Amino acid sequence: ATGEETDDETLGGAEMHAQVSGLADYLAEDDRDAIRIGRKIVAQLNQQKPAVCLNRRQSPRDPAYDPEELLGVIPADPKIPFDIREIIIRLVDGSDFFEFKPEYGPTLVCGHAHLNGWPVGIIGNNGILFSESANKAAQFIQLCNQSRTPLIYLQNITGFMVGTKYERQGIIKHGSQMINAVATSTVPQFSVIVGGSYGAGNYAMCGRAYAPRFLWTWPNSRVAVMGGEQAAGVLAIVQEQRARRQGVEPDANAIQMMQMMTRQKFEQESDPYYATARLWDDGIIDPRDTRRALGVGLSVAHNVDFISPGAPRYAVFRM
Protein backbone atom coordinates (compact mmCIF):
# COMPACT_ATOMS: atom_id res chain seq x y z
CA ALA A 1 0.00 0.00 0.00
CA THR A 2 2.92 2.35 0.68
CA GLY A 3 5.20 1.05 -2.07
CA GLU A 4 7.89 0.08 0.44
CA GLU A 5 9.99 -2.91 -0.56
CA THR A 6 10.72 -5.36 2.25
CA ASP A 7 10.68 -9.05 3.12
CA ASP A 8 8.43 -11.03 5.47
CA GLU A 9 10.93 -11.26 8.33
CA THR A 10 11.81 -7.56 8.29
CA LEU A 11 8.16 -6.53 8.11
CA GLY A 12 6.66 -8.81 10.72
CA GLY A 13 8.90 -11.76 11.51
CA ALA A 14 9.40 -13.44 14.87
CA GLU A 15 12.89 -12.04 15.45
CA MET A 16 11.79 -8.50 14.61
CA HIS A 17 8.88 -8.62 17.07
CA ALA A 18 11.07 -10.15 19.79
CA GLN A 19 14.04 -7.78 19.30
CA VAL A 20 12.60 -4.53 17.89
CA SER A 21 8.86 -4.01 18.41
CA GLY A 22 8.66 -5.92 21.70
CA LEU A 23 5.36 -7.48 20.64
CA ALA A 24 6.68 -10.99 21.37
CA ASP A 25 7.66 -11.80 24.95
CA TYR A 26 9.65 -14.93 24.08
CA LEU A 27 11.29 -16.30 20.93
CA ALA A 28 11.06 -20.07 20.45
CA GLU A 29 13.22 -22.18 18.17
CA ASP A 30 10.39 -24.55 17.22
CA ASP A 31 7.09 -26.01 18.48
CA ARG A 32 8.78 -28.15 21.13
CA ASP A 33 10.71 -25.15 22.46
CA ALA A 34 7.50 -23.06 22.47
CA ILE A 35 5.76 -25.70 24.61
CA ARG A 36 8.75 -25.72 26.99
CA ILE A 37 8.57 -21.94 27.34
CA GLY A 38 4.79 -22.06 27.77
CA ARG A 39 5.12 -24.53 30.63
CA LYS A 40 7.63 -22.28 32.40
CA ILE A 41 5.27 -19.32 32.01
CA VAL A 42 2.33 -21.24 33.45
CA ALA A 43 4.51 -22.38 36.36
CA GLN A 44 4.95 -18.71 37.34
CA LEU A 45 1.21 -18.02 37.51
CA ASN A 46 0.91 -19.55 40.98
CA GLN A 47 -2.56 -20.82 40.09
CA GLN A 48 -4.16 -22.69 42.99
CA LYS A 49 -7.10 -25.05 42.77
CA PRO A 50 -10.11 -23.88 44.82
CA ALA A 51 -10.20 -25.55 48.25
CA VAL A 52 -13.73 -26.79 47.63
CA CYS A 53 -12.36 -28.78 44.67
CA LEU A 54 -9.28 -30.11 46.45
CA ASN A 55 -11.33 -31.25 49.44
CA ARG A 56 -13.24 -33.81 47.39
CA ARG A 57 -10.14 -35.55 46.02
CA GLN A 58 -9.04 -38.87 47.50
CA SER A 59 -5.57 -40.40 47.38
CA PRO A 60 -5.18 -41.92 43.89
CA ARG A 61 -4.96 -45.70 43.61
CA ASP A 62 -3.76 -47.75 40.66
CA PRO A 63 -6.39 -49.96 38.99
CA ALA A 64 -6.44 -53.53 40.27
CA TYR A 65 -6.50 -54.65 36.62
CA ASP A 66 -3.48 -53.73 34.51
CA PRO A 67 -4.18 -50.93 31.95
CA GLU A 68 -1.69 -52.67 29.64
CA GLU A 69 -4.42 -55.27 29.10
CA LEU A 70 -6.57 -52.65 27.34
CA LEU A 71 -4.79 -53.57 24.11
CA GLY A 72 -6.43 -56.99 24.27
CA VAL A 73 -9.93 -55.91 25.33
CA ILE A 74 -11.11 -54.56 21.96
CA PRO A 75 -11.71 -57.27 19.30
CA ALA A 76 -9.97 -56.81 15.96
CA ASP A 77 -13.38 -57.17 14.27
CA PRO A 78 -15.51 -54.11 15.21
CA LYS A 79 -18.67 -56.19 14.73
CA ILE A 80 -17.77 -58.39 17.71
CA PRO A 81 -19.25 -56.96 20.95
CA PHE A 82 -17.30 -56.58 24.18
CA ASP A 83 -18.18 -55.62 27.75
CA ILE A 84 -17.42 -51.94 28.42
CA ARG A 85 -16.83 -52.85 32.08
CA GLU A 86 -13.58 -54.49 30.97
CA ILE A 87 -12.38 -51.01 30.02
CA ILE A 88 -13.80 -49.25 33.08
CA ILE A 89 -12.08 -51.52 35.61
CA ARG A 90 -8.74 -50.82 33.91
CA LEU A 91 -9.20 -47.06 34.18
CA VAL A 92 -10.63 -46.29 37.62
CA ASP A 93 -8.94 -46.22 41.01
CA GLY A 94 -8.71 -49.67 42.55
CA SER A 95 -10.97 -50.95 39.73
CA ASP A 96 -13.77 -49.99 42.14
CA PHE A 97 -16.92 -49.23 40.12
CA PHE A 98 -20.31 -48.78 41.82
CA GLU A 99 -22.84 -49.44 39.08
CA PHE A 100 -26.15 -47.57 38.90
CA LYS A 101 -29.29 -49.60 37.99
CA PRO A 102 -27.20 -52.62 36.91
CA GLU A 103 -30.29 -54.74 36.19
CA TYR A 104 -32.11 -52.13 34.11
CA GLY A 105 -31.32 -50.97 30.58
CA PRO A 106 -28.27 -53.26 30.31
CA THR A 107 -27.09 -51.87 26.97
CA LEU A 108 -25.84 -48.78 28.80
CA VAL A 109 -23.56 -49.00 31.83
CA CYS A 110 -23.66 -46.13 34.35
CA GLY A 111 -21.88 -45.84 37.67
CA HIS A 112 -19.69 -43.98 40.13
CA ALA A 113 -15.94 -44.29 40.59
CA HIS A 114 -12.78 -42.30 41.29
CA LEU A 115 -10.11 -41.63 38.69
CA ASN A 116 -6.73 -40.36 39.86
CA GLY A 117 -8.49 -39.47 43.09
CA TRP A 118 -11.27 -37.39 41.51
CA PRO A 119 -14.92 -38.53 41.79
CA VAL A 120 -16.50 -39.28 38.41
CA GLY A 121 -19.68 -40.62 36.90
CA ILE A 122 -19.08 -42.99 33.98
CA ILE A 123 -21.45 -43.82 31.13
CA GLY A 124 -20.41 -46.54 28.68
CA ASN A 125 -22.09 -48.37 25.82
CA ASN A 126 -22.78 -52.10 25.90
CA GLY A 127 -24.94 -52.20 22.80
CA ILE A 128 -27.59 -50.20 20.99
CA LEU A 129 -29.64 -47.62 22.92
CA PHE A 130 -33.18 -48.62 23.89
CA SER A 131 -35.77 -46.53 25.74
CA GLU A 132 -34.76 -48.12 29.05
CA SER A 133 -31.07 -47.34 28.64
CA ALA A 134 -31.81 -43.77 27.50
CA ASN A 135 -34.03 -43.19 30.54
CA LYS A 136 -31.37 -44.59 32.85
CA ALA A 137 -28.73 -42.31 31.35
CA ALA A 138 -30.93 -39.20 31.66
CA GLN A 139 -31.55 -39.90 35.35
CA PHE A 140 -27.88 -40.68 36.05
CA ILE A 141 -26.65 -37.51 34.31
CA GLN A 142 -29.05 -35.41 36.37
CA LEU A 143 -27.96 -37.14 39.58
CA CYS A 144 -24.32 -36.34 38.78
CA ASN A 145 -25.30 -32.73 38.18
CA GLN A 146 -26.99 -32.64 41.57
CA SER A 147 -23.83 -33.93 43.28
CA ARG A 148 -21.54 -31.83 41.00
CA THR A 149 -19.71 -34.92 39.76
CA PRO A 150 -17.85 -34.77 36.40
CA LEU A 151 -19.02 -37.20 33.73
CA ILE A 152 -16.99 -39.50 31.47
CA TYR A 153 -18.56 -41.03 28.35
CA LEU A 154 -17.00 -44.15 26.81
CA GLN A 155 -18.44 -44.36 23.31
CA ASN A 156 -18.99 -47.55 21.34
CA ILE A 157 -22.42 -46.92 19.89
CA THR A 158 -24.25 -47.65 16.64
CA GLY A 159 -27.25 -45.49 17.58
CA PHE A 160 -30.81 -45.84 18.86
CA MET A 161 -33.05 -48.83 18.22
CA VAL A 162 -35.49 -48.40 15.33
CA GLY A 163 -38.66 -50.18 14.24
CA THR A 164 -42.42 -49.94 14.61
CA LYS A 165 -42.43 -51.46 18.09
CA TYR A 166 -39.85 -49.04 19.43
CA GLU A 167 -41.37 -45.99 17.77
CA ARG A 168 -44.67 -46.82 19.48
CA GLN A 169 -42.85 -47.19 22.79
CA GLY A 170 -41.51 -43.65 22.42
CA ILE A 171 -37.85 -44.19 21.54
CA ILE A 172 -37.66 -40.64 20.13
CA LYS A 173 -39.13 -39.17 23.31
CA HIS A 174 -36.84 -41.16 25.58
CA GLY A 175 -33.78 -40.55 23.41
CA SER A 176 -34.47 -36.82 23.42
CA GLN A 177 -34.59 -36.87 27.23
CA MET A 178 -31.09 -38.36 27.30
CA ILE A 179 -29.78 -35.84 24.77
CA ASN A 180 -31.49 -33.04 26.71
CA ALA A 181 -29.70 -34.16 29.87
CA VAL A 182 -26.34 -34.21 28.06
CA ALA A 183 -26.94 -30.79 26.48
CA THR A 184 -28.00 -29.08 29.71
CA SER A 185 -25.41 -30.71 31.99
CA THR A 186 -23.34 -28.10 33.85
CA VAL A 187 -20.57 -30.33 35.22
CA PRO A 188 -17.35 -31.02 33.27
CA GLN A 189 -17.87 -33.74 30.67
CA PHE A 190 -15.24 -35.85 28.90
CA SER A 191 -15.66 -38.27 26.00
CA VAL A 192 -13.48 -41.13 24.79
CA ILE A 193 -14.43 -42.95 21.59
CA VAL A 194 -13.21 -46.50 22.21
CA GLY A 195 -15.04 -48.11 19.27
CA GLY A 196 -17.70 -46.90 16.86
CA SER A 197 -19.64 -43.67 17.23
CA TYR A 198 -22.50 -43.45 14.77
CA GLY A 199 -25.50 -41.23 14.09
CA ALA A 200 -27.63 -39.93 16.94
CA GLY A 201 -25.67 -42.19 19.29
CA ASN A 202 -22.75 -39.80 18.90
CA TYR A 203 -24.95 -36.95 20.12
CA ALA A 204 -26.42 -38.92 23.01
CA MET A 205 -22.93 -39.88 24.22
CA CYS A 206 -21.67 -36.30 24.31
CA GLY A 207 -20.03 -36.07 20.89
CA ARG A 208 -18.16 -33.03 19.63
CA ALA A 209 -21.35 -31.04 19.01
CA TYR A 210 -22.08 -31.10 22.76
CA ALA A 211 -18.74 -29.52 23.68
CA PRO A 212 -17.16 -31.95 26.14
CA ARG A 213 -14.14 -30.43 27.88
CA PHE A 214 -11.97 -32.98 26.06
CA LEU A 215 -12.77 -35.63 23.46
CA TRP A 216 -10.18 -38.30 22.70
CA THR A 217 -10.30 -41.24 20.30
CA TRP A 218 -8.60 -44.62 20.18
CA PRO A 219 -6.78 -45.70 16.98
CA ASN A 220 -9.47 -48.31 16.24
CA SER A 221 -12.37 -45.84 16.53
CA ARG A 222 -14.81 -44.86 13.80
CA VAL A 223 -17.09 -41.80 13.57
CA ALA A 224 -19.82 -41.44 10.94
CA VAL A 225 -23.51 -40.82 10.44
CA MET A 226 -23.81 -44.59 9.82
CA GLY A 227 -21.66 -47.52 8.72
CA GLY A 228 -20.50 -47.80 5.12
CA GLU A 229 -22.49 -50.99 4.48
CA GLN A 230 -25.68 -49.40 5.83
CA ALA A 231 -25.16 -46.25 3.79
CA ALA A 232 -24.54 -48.26 0.62
CA GLY A 233 -27.70 -50.28 1.25
CA VAL A 234 -29.85 -47.20 1.82
CA LEU A 235 -28.58 -45.48 -1.32
CA ALA A 236 -29.19 -48.65 -3.35
CA ILE A 237 -32.84 -48.69 -2.22
CA VAL A 238 -33.19 -45.00 -3.12
CA GLN A 239 -31.71 -45.60 -6.60
CA GLU A 240 -33.97 -48.59 -7.25
CA GLN A 241 -37.12 -46.77 -6.15
CA ARG A 242 -36.23 -43.73 -8.26
CA ALA A 243 -35.75 -45.88 -11.36
CA ARG A 244 -39.08 -47.64 -10.86
CA ARG A 245 -40.90 -44.34 -10.41
CA GLN A 246 -39.47 -43.30 -13.77
CA GLY A 247 -40.73 -46.54 -15.31
CA VAL A 248 -37.30 -48.04 -16.02
CA GLU A 249 -35.48 -51.10 -14.73
CA PRO A 250 -32.77 -50.30 -12.14
CA ASP A 251 -29.22 -50.54 -13.52
CA ALA A 252 -27.68 -53.25 -11.33
CA ASN A 253 -24.12 -52.51 -12.46
CA ALA A 254 -24.46 -48.79 -11.75
CA ILE A 255 -25.94 -49.50 -8.32
CA GLN A 256 -23.12 -51.91 -7.46
CA MET A 257 -20.54 -49.31 -8.52
CA MET A 258 -22.28 -46.65 -6.42
CA GLN A 259 -22.32 -49.00 -3.43
CA MET A 260 -18.61 -49.73 -3.78
CA MET A 261 -17.74 -46.02 -3.98
CA THR A 262 -19.96 -45.28 -0.98
CA ARG A 263 -18.29 -47.97 1.13
CA GLN A 264 -14.86 -46.65 0.18
CA LYS A 265 -15.83 -43.06 1.00
CA PHE A 266 -17.28 -43.98 4.38
CA GLU A 267 -14.27 -46.15 5.21
CA GLN A 268 -11.91 -43.28 4.43
CA GLU A 269 -13.86 -40.50 6.15
CA SER A 270 -14.77 -42.46 9.29
CA ASP A 271 -11.09 -43.18 9.97
CA PRO A 272 -9.88 -41.55 13.21
CA TYR A 273 -6.92 -39.93 11.44
CA TYR A 274 -9.30 -38.26 8.98
CA ALA A 275 -11.27 -36.86 11.92
CA THR A 276 -8.33 -35.73 14.03
CA ALA A 277 -6.73 -34.00 11.03
CA ARG A 278 -9.83 -31.78 10.94
CA LEU A 279 -9.78 -31.11 14.71
CA TRP A 280 -12.97 -33.07 15.32
CA ASP A 281 -11.34 -34.38 18.50
CA ASP A 282 -8.53 -33.49 20.88
CA GLY A 283 -6.21 -36.23 19.72
CA ILE A 284 -5.81 -39.95 19.14
CA ILE A 285 -4.40 -41.59 22.26
CA ASP A 286 -2.89 -44.96 23.03
CA PRO A 287 -5.57 -46.87 25.00
CA ARG A 288 -3.01 -47.42 27.76
CA ASP A 289 -2.73 -43.62 28.18
CA THR A 290 -6.48 -43.12 28.66
CA ARG A 291 -6.34 -43.02 32.46
CA ARG A 292 -3.51 -40.47 32.38
CA ALA A 293 -5.30 -38.29 29.81
CA LEU A 294 -8.54 -38.33 31.80
CA GLY A 295 -6.63 -37.60 35.01
CA VAL A 296 -5.04 -34.52 33.46
CA GLY A 297 -8.41 -33.41 32.08
CA LEU A 298 -10.09 -33.78 35.47
CA SER A 299 -7.29 -31.82 37.12
CA VAL A 300 -7.73 -29.03 34.57
CA ALA A 301 -11.50 -28.97 35.14
CA HIS A 302 -11.00 -28.57 38.89
CA ASN A 303 -8.99 -25.38 38.41
CA VAL A 304 -12.37 -23.64 38.33
CA ASP A 305 -14.93 -23.93 41.10
CA PHE A 306 -17.91 -25.60 39.42
CA ILE A 307 -19.11 -26.96 42.77
CA SER A 308 -20.04 -23.91 44.88
CA PRO A 309 -22.67 -22.52 42.47
CA GLY A 310 -24.71 -25.57 43.45
CA ALA A 311 -26.88 -28.00 41.57
CA PRO A 312 -29.18 -26.97 38.72
CA ARG A 313 -32.48 -25.52 39.87
CA TYR A 314 -34.61 -28.48 38.91
CA ALA A 315 -35.27 -31.86 40.43
CA VAL A 316 -34.17 -35.17 38.94
CA PHE A 317 -36.78 -36.26 36.41
CA ARG A 318 -37.70 -39.85 37.26
CA MET A 319 -38.72 -42.26 34.50
C-alpha positions as CSV (number, residue, x, y, z in Angstrom):
1,A,0.0,0.0,0.0
2,T,2.9,2.4,0.7
3,G,5.2,1.1,-2.1
4,E,7.9,0.1,0.4
5,E,10.0,-2.9,-0.6
6,T,10.7,-5.4,2.3
7,D,10.7,-9.1,3.1
8,D,8.4,-11.0,5.5
9,E,10.9,-11.3,8.3
10,T,11.8,-7.6,8.3
11,L,8.2,-6.5,8.1
12,G,6.7,-8.8,10.7
13,G,8.9,-11.8,11.5
14,A,9.4,-13.4,14.9
15,E,12.9,-12.0,15.5
16,M,11.8,-8.5,14.6
17,H,8.9,-8.6,17.1
18,A,11.1,-10.2,19.8
19,Q,14.0,-7.8,19.3
20,V,12.6,-4.5,17.9
21,S,8.9,-4.0,18.4
22,G,8.7,-5.9,21.7
23,L,5.4,-7.5,20.6
24,A,6.7,-11.0,21.4
25,D,7.7,-11.8,24.9
26,Y,9.6,-14.9,24.1
27,L,11.3,-16.3,20.9
28,A,11.1,-20.1,20.5
29,E,13.2,-22.2,18.2
30,D,10.4,-24.6,17.2
31,D,7.1,-26.0,18.5
32,R,8.8,-28.1,21.1
33,D,10.7,-25.1,22.5
34,A,7.5,-23.1,22.5
35,I,5.8,-25.7,24.6
36,R,8.8,-25.7,27.0
37,I,8.6,-21.9,27.3
38,G,4.8,-22.1,27.8
39,R,5.1,-24.5,30.6
40,K,7.6,-22.3,32.4
41,I,5.3,-19.3,32.0
42,V,2.3,-21.2,33.5
43,A,4.5,-22.4,36.4
44,Q,5.0,-18.7,37.3
45,L,1.2,-18.0,37.5
46,N,0.9,-19.6,41.0
47,Q,-2.6,-20.8,40.1
48,Q,-4.2,-22.7,43.0
49,K,-7.1,-25.0,42.8
50,P,-10.1,-23.9,44.8
51,A,-10.2,-25.5,48.2
52,V,-13.7,-26.8,47.6
53,C,-12.4,-28.8,44.7
54,L,-9.3,-30.1,46.5
55,N,-11.3,-31.3,49.4
56,R,-13.2,-33.8,47.4
57,R,-10.1,-35.6,46.0
58,Q,-9.0,-38.9,47.5
59,S,-5.6,-40.4,47.4
60,P,-5.2,-41.9,43.9
61,R,-5.0,-45.7,43.6
62,D,-3.8,-47.8,40.7
63,P,-6.4,-50.0,39.0
64,A,-6.4,-53.5,40.3
65,Y,-6.5,-54.7,36.6
66,D,-3.5,-53.7,34.5
67,P,-4.2,-50.9,31.9
68,E,-1.7,-52.7,29.6
69,E,-4.4,-55.3,29.1
70,L,-6.6,-52.7,27.3
71,L,-4.8,-53.6,24.1
72,G,-6.4,-57.0,24.3
73,V,-9.9,-55.9,25.3
74,I,-11.1,-54.6,22.0
75,P,-11.7,-57.3,19.3
76,A,-10.0,-56.8,16.0
77,D,-13.4,-57.2,14.3
78,P,-15.5,-54.1,15.2
79,K,-18.7,-56.2,14.7
80,I,-17.8,-58.4,17.7
81,P,-19.3,-57.0,21.0
82,F,-17.3,-56.6,24.2
83,D,-18.2,-55.6,27.7
84,I,-17.4,-51.9,28.4
85,R,-16.8,-52.8,32.1
86,E,-13.6,-54.5,31.0
87,I,-12.4,-51.0,30.0
88,I,-13.8,-49.3,33.1
89,I,-12.1,-51.5,35.6
90,R,-8.7,-50.8,33.9
91,L,-9.2,-47.1,34.2
92,V,-10.6,-46.3,37.6
93,D,-8.9,-46.2,41.0
94,G,-8.7,-49.7,42.6
95,S,-11.0,-50.9,39.7
96,D,-13.8,-50.0,42.1
97,F,-16.9,-49.2,40.1
98,F,-20.3,-48.8,41.8
99,E,-22.8,-49.4,39.1
100,F,-26.2,-47.6,38.9
101,K,-29.3,-49.6,38.0
102,P,-27.2,-52.6,36.9
103,E,-30.3,-54.7,36.2
104,Y,-32.1,-52.1,34.1
105,G,-31.3,-51.0,30.6
106,P,-28.3,-53.3,30.3
107,T,-27.1,-51.9,27.0
108,L,-25.8,-48.8,28.8
109,V,-23.6,-49.0,31.8
110,C,-23.7,-46.1,34.4
111,G,-21.9,-45.8,37.7
112,H,-19.7,-44.0,40.1
113,A,-15.9,-44.3,40.6
114,H,-12.8,-42.3,41.3
115,L,-10.1,-41.6,38.7
116,N,-6.7,-40.4,39.9
117,G,-8.5,-39.5,43.1
118,W,-11.3,-37.4,41.5
119,P,-14.9,-38.5,41.8
120,V,-16.5,-39.3,38.4
121,G,-19.7,-40.6,36.9
122,I,-19.1,-43.0,34.0
123,I,-21.4,-43.8,31.1
124,G,-20.4,-46.5,28.7
125,N,-22.1,-48.4,25.8
126,N,-22.8,-52.1,25.9
127,G,-24.9,-52.2,22.8
128,I,-27.6,-50.2,21.0
129,L,-29.6,-47.6,22.9
130,F,-33.2,-48.6,23.9
131,S,-35.8,-46.5,25.7
132,E,-34.8,-48.1,29.1
133,S,-31.1,-47.3,28.6
134,A,-31.8,-43.8,27.5
135,N,-34.0,-43.2,30.5
136,K,-31.4,-44.6,32.9
137,A,-28.7,-42.3,31.4
138,A,-30.9,-39.2,31.7
139,Q,-31.5,-39.9,35.3
140,F,-27.9,-40.7,36.1
141,I,-26.6,-37.5,34.3
142,Q,-29.0,-35.4,36.4
143,L,-28.0,-37.1,39.6
144,C,-24.3,-36.3,38.8
145,N,-25.3,-32.7,38.2
146,Q,-27.0,-32.6,41.6
147,S,-23.8,-33.9,43.3
148,R,-21.5,-31.8,41.0
149,T,-19.7,-34.9,39.8
150,P,-17.9,-34.8,36.4
151,L,-19.0,-37.2,33.7
152,I,-17.0,-39.5,31.5
153,Y,-18.6,-41.0,28.4
154,L,-17.0,-44.2,26.8
155,Q,-18.4,-44.4,23.3
156,N,-19.0,-47.6,21.3
157,I,-22.4,-46.9,19.9
158,T,-24.3,-47.7,16.6
159,G,-27.3,-45.5,17.6
160,F,-30.8,-45.8,18.9
161,M,-33.1,-48.8,18.2
162,V,-35.5,-48.4,15.3
163,G,-38.7,-50.2,14.2
164,T,-42.4,-49.9,14.6
165,K,-42.4,-51.5,18.1
166,Y,-39.8,-49.0,19.4
167,E,-41.4,-46.0,17.8
168,R,-44.7,-46.8,19.5
169,Q,-42.9,-47.2,22.8
170,G,-41.5,-43.6,22.4
171,I,-37.9,-44.2,21.5
172,I,-37.7,-40.6,20.1
173,K,-39.1,-39.2,23.3
174,H,-36.8,-41.2,25.6
175,G,-33.8,-40.6,23.4
176,S,-34.5,-36.8,23.4
177,Q,-34.6,-36.9,27.2
178,M,-31.1,-38.4,27.3
179,I,-29.8,-35.8,24.8
180,N,-31.5,-33.0,26.7
181,A,-29.7,-34.2,29.9
182,V,-26.3,-34.2,28.1
183,A,-26.9,-30.8,26.5
184,T,-28.0,-29.1,29.7
185,S,-25.4,-30.7,32.0
186,T,-23.3,-28.1,33.8
187,V,-20.6,-30.3,35.2
188,P,-17.4,-31.0,33.3
189,Q,-17.9,-33.7,30.7
190,F,-15.2,-35.9,28.9
191,S,-15.7,-38.3,26.0
192,V,-13.5,-41.1,24.8
193,I,-14.4,-43.0,21.6
194,V,-13.2,-46.5,22.2
195,G,-15.0,-48.1,19.3
196,G,-17.7,-46.9,16.9
197,S,-19.6,-43.7,17.2
198,Y,-22.5,-43.5,14.8
199,G,-25.5,-41.2,14.1
200,A,-27.6,-39.9,16.9
201,G,-25.7,-42.2,19.3
202,N,-22.7,-39.8,18.9
203,Y,-25.0,-36.9,20.1
204,A,-26.4,-38.9,23.0
205,M,-22.9,-39.9,24.2
206,C,-21.7,-36.3,24.3
207,G,-20.0,-36.1,20.9
208,R,-18.2,-33.0,19.6
209,A,-21.3,-31.0,19.0
210,Y,-22.1,-31.1,22.8
211,A,-18.7,-29.5,23.7
212,P,-17.2,-31.9,26.1
213,R,-14.1,-30.4,27.9
214,F,-12.0,-33.0,26.1
215,L,-12.8,-35.6,23.5
216,W,-10.2,-38.3,22.7
217,T,-10.3,-41.2,20.3
218,W,-8.6,-44.6,20.2
219,P,-6.8,-45.7,17.0
220,N,-9.5,-48.3,16.2
221,S,-12.4,-45.8,16.5
222,R,-14.8,-44.9,13.8
223,V,-17.1,-41.8,13.6
224,A,-19.8,-41.4,10.9
225,V,-23.5,-40.8,10.4
226,M,-23.8,-44.6,9.8
227,G,-21.7,-47.5,8.7
228,G,-20.5,-47.8,5.1
229,E,-22.5,-51.0,4.5
230,Q,-25.7,-49.4,5.8
231,A,-25.2,-46.2,3.8
232,A,-24.5,-48.3,0.6
233,G,-27.7,-50.3,1.3
234,V,-29.9,-47.2,1.8
235,L,-28.6,-45.5,-1.3
236,A,-29.2,-48.6,-3.4
237,I,-32.8,-48.7,-2.2
238,V,-33.2,-45.0,-3.1
239,Q,-31.7,-45.6,-6.6
240,E,-34.0,-48.6,-7.2
241,Q,-37.1,-46.8,-6.2
242,R,-36.2,-43.7,-8.3
243,A,-35.7,-45.9,-11.4
244,R,-39.1,-47.6,-10.9
245,R,-40.9,-44.3,-10.4
246,Q,-39.5,-43.3,-13.8
247,G,-40.7,-46.5,-15.3
248,V,-37.3,-48.0,-16.0
249,E,-35.5,-51.1,-14.7
250,P,-32.8,-50.3,-12.1
251,D,-29.2,-50.5,-13.5
252,A,-27.7,-53.2,-11.3
253,N,-24.1,-52.5,-12.5
254,A,-24.5,-48.8,-11.8
255,I,-25.9,-49.5,-8.3
256,Q,-23.1,-51.9,-7.5
257,M,-20.5,-49.3,-8.5
258,M,-22.3,-46.7,-6.4
259,Q,-22.3,-49.0,-3.4
260,M,-18.6,-49.7,-3.8
261,M,-17.7,-46.0,-4.0
262,T,-20.0,-45.3,-1.0
263,R,-18.3,-48.0,1.1
264,Q,-14.9,-46.6,0.2
265,K,-15.8,-43.1,1.0
266,F,-17.3,-44.0,4.4
267,E,-14.3,-46.2,5.2
268,Q,-11.9,-43.3,4.4
269,E,-13.9,-40.5,6.1
270,S,-14.8,-42.5,9.3
271,D,-11.1,-43.2,10.0
272,P,-9.9,-41.5,13.2
273,Y,-6.9,-39.9,11.4
274,Y,-9.3,-38.3,9.0
275,A,-11.3,-36.9,11.9
276,T,-8.3,-35.7,14.0
277,A,-6.7,-34.0,11.0
278,R,-9.8,-31.8,10.9
279,L,-9.8,-31.1,14.7
280,W,-13.0,-33.1,15.3
281,D,-11.3,-34.4,18.5
282,D,-8.5,-33.5,20.9
283,G,-6.2,-36.2,19.7
284,I,-5.8,-40.0,19.1
285,I,-4.4,-41.6,22.3
286,D,-2.9,-45.0,23.0
287,P,-5.6,-46.9,25.0
288,R,-3.0,-47.4,27.8
289,D,-2.7,-43.6,28.2
290,T,-6.5,-43.1,28.7
291,R,-6.3,-43.0,32.5
292,R,-3.5,-40.5,32.4
293,A,-5.3,-38.3,29.8
294,L,-8.5,-38.3,31.8
295,G,-6.6,-37.6,35.0
296,V,-5.0,-34.5,33.5
297,G,-8.4,-33.4,32.1
298,L,-10.1,-33.8,35.5
299,S,-7.3,-31.8,37.1
300,V,-7.7,-29.0,34.6
301,A,-11.5,-29.0,35.1
302,H,-11.0,-28.6,38.9
303,N,-9.0,-25.4,38.4
304,V,-12.4,-23.6,38.3
305,D,-14.9,-23.9,41.1
306,F,-17.9,-25.6,39.4
307,I,-19.1,-27.0,42.8
308,S,-20.0,-23.9,44.9
309,P,-22.7,-22.5,42.5
310,G,-24.7,-25.6,43.4
311,A,-26.9,-28.0,41.6
312,P,-29.2,-27.0,38.7
313,R,-32.5,-25.5,39.9
314,Y,-34.6,-28.5,38.9
315,A,-35.3,-31.9,40.4
316,V,-34.2,-35.2,38.9
317,F,-36.8,-36.3,36.4
318,R,-37.7,-39.8,37.3
319,M,-38.7,-42.3,34.5
